Amino acid sequence: MEKIALILDADDTLWENNIFYEEATDAFAERMAREGFDPRRARETLDRIEQERVPVYGYAPQEFARSLVLTYHQLCQEDGRIPRPEVEAEVEAIGNRVVEYPIILLDGVAETVAALSRHCRLFLLTKGDPKVQRDKVDRSGLAPHFEAIHIVPEKRPEVLQDLLVRHNLDPRQTWMVGNSPRSDVNPALAAGIGAIHIPYHRPWSWEEVPVADPERVVRLSRFRDLLQLFPPPEDEP
């Protein structure tokens, strides 16, 4: 019998990611409040700028820092102020906190990935800056469990279809596992493979779009629940 193939997302599926961006955003909003700006307005302006910039500049952490600086400039412009260089430097430093955050695996990930790798074909599919993402994979200690690791600018349906061909995968036995409706669930549905949604406790608003076809999606509350969905063969020791 052909093995199940699981294509796993990385950030906020295997390890903490967005929480560090949320902490930086909180610090930015507090710094803007000390400048006399409404912190809610600062957050809303940042969201708008990120919505505009991410499709153009991608997901590199340095671009997040740049978005914070641009948000500060926008707030100043709207209020008729001149940005202060010392505040700009502080804002950039806040953004750069996310450049090399520690890898904290989510609950149950290490043992579940190890167990699944003994009876499933595992692939890692993550998006973003190749150097940054590869470094995170290496620091996670999970790389040896994956048959292949793919880092792409965006996780589109055609990317998943290419993986099916490249690794000779049967769509009926292949599942995408991730936390994001935008980047994991909906592309999997469009590519004709299974979709497993494991929501993250502090999701990035960019990733939270409606699920295209909820009836076709398996929703799990914990990563370790994959072992109940894909148990080892009875003859496995």
N, C-alpha and C positions, 0 to 999 in steps of 0.2 A: 504494500500500500504506500502511495506517495506521501511523503511527509508534509505536514502543515507548514506553510511559510508565513512568518510574521515579520512585517516591516514596521519597525519601532521608531517613533519620533524620539527626540532627545530632550530638548529644553521643556521643562514643566511636565514631562512625562516620566523621564528617568531621574532627573535632578532638578533642584530648585533653580529658577531663572528669574521669572518676573518679579518675585518678591524683592530682589535687589534693585530692580528698576522702580518698584513702588516706593521703596525706602528712599531712593534718590529723589523721586518726585515729591515725596513728603518734605524732604529737606529743602528742595527748591521752592516749594510753595511757602514754607516758613520763612525762607530768605526773602522772597518777594513781599511777604506780609510786613517784614521789617523795613522794606522800602516804601511801604504805604500802599501796595497793590492788594486788591482783594484776592486771597489765596484761591478761592473757587474760580475766579476769572483766570488766574494764572494757569490752573489745571485745564480749564476748558480751552484756553489759547494753545497750550502745549498739545492737547489732543488734536486740535485742528491742524497745527503745523506738522505733527507726525503723520496724520492722514495724508497730507500733501507730499511729504518728503519720502516716506517709506517706499512707495512704488518707484521712485526715481533713484534713491540712493541706497536702498536696501537696509539690512539689519545690523550692520557693524556697530558695536557699542560706541565707537567714536562719533557716529552719526547721532546717537542719542544725546551726547554732550553738546554737539552742534545745535540740535533742536532746542535744548534748554537755553543756549545763548541767544538763538533767534527769537525764542519766546520772550526773553527779557527785552530784547530790542523792540519787539512788537508792542509790548506793554508800554514801554517808554514812548514810542511813537504815538500811540493812541492817546496818551496823556500829555503830549507836547513836551516831553522831557528829553534830555540828552543822556544816553547811557554812560555810566561811569565805568572806566576801565577796571577799577578795583573790584567792583561788583561783578563785572563780566568774568574776571579771573576766578572769583569765588564760585560763580555759577558753573563755569567749565570744570572746575575741580570737583564739584558735586556730581556732574555727569560722568566724569572719568572714574568714579568709584566702581562702576559696573564693568570696567575693562577686564579685570582679572579677579573676578569674585571666586570664593572657594566653591569647590564642587561638593554639594551636599545631596547625596542620593535620597530620593523619596522613599518612604516606608515600604519595605518589602522588596525593593527593586533588585538589590544585589543577589539575594537567594533565589528570587523568581526567575531572573534572567539566566542564572546558572542552571537552574532546573530545566527550564524550557529548552535551553541549548542542547540538552541531551536527547531530545526527541522531536525537536522542530528545527527548521531552517530559519535562522535569525538574520535579519538585515537591519542596519541602522540608516535612517534617512533623515537628515537634518538640513535646515536652510540657514544661510547667513554667510559671513566672511569665512572662507576656507581655513585660514590660519587660526582664527579664533575658535572655530568649531572643532577643528582637529585637536587643538590643545585641550579643550574641555573633554573630548572623548578620551584622550590619553590619560588625563588626570582622574577620570572616573574609574579607571581600572576595569571597565567592562569590555573593552575592545576585543580581547581574545574570544569572547563568546559569539562574535558576529562573523558570518561568512563573508560579508562585504560591508563597507561603510561608504555611504554616498553623501556628499555635501553639495547642495545645489542653491542657486539664488532664490528660487521659489519652488514649492511643491505643487506642481500642476498635474492634471490627469495624464498628460503625455509623458511626464517624468516617471510616473508609476507604470505606465504601459511599456516604456523603455526597459524598466527593471524586469518586467515579466519576460520580455524577449531575451534580455541579456543573461538572465539567470535561469532560463527555461522553467518558468513558474506557471503552474496551472491556476488561472484566475479563481476557479472554484475552491481551491485549497489555499488561497492567499488572502491575508488580512492586513490592513493598515491599522496600527494602534497608536492613538495619540489623544492629546487634550484639546486640540483646536478644531472647531467646526470648519473654519476657513482653510486651514493648511493641511489637515489630516482627514477629517471625515468626508467633507464634500468632494475633494479630489479623488478619494477612494471610490465613492459612489459613482462618480463620472467615469472612472477607469474600469468599472465593472468588477471590482474586487470587494471583499468584505470590509466593513468599517467597524472599529471598536472605539468607542468614545469613553475616555477616563477623564472627567472634568478636573481641572486644577482649582485649588481653593481661592487663589487670587489671580484670575485670568486677566490678560491684557485685553483691553476693549477692542483693539484692532482685530483680534482673532475671534471675537464673539459675534458671529453672524448666524442667521437661522440655518438649522440643519436641512439640507435639501430634501431628504426623504427619511424622516424619523423611523418609519416602519422597517427600514432595511438596516438600521443601526443597532448594534449591541452596546448597551451602556453599562459600565462597571463603576463601582464606587472606589475600588482600590486596585492597584496594579497587581497585587498578589492574587486577585480573583481570576487572573488569566490561567492559573493552574487548575482551577475548577472547570474552566471553559475548555482547556486543552490538557487534560490529565495525561500522565505518562502511560504507555502501554502496560497491561497487566503483568507482562513477563519482565518488565524493567525492574532491576533490583532496587 
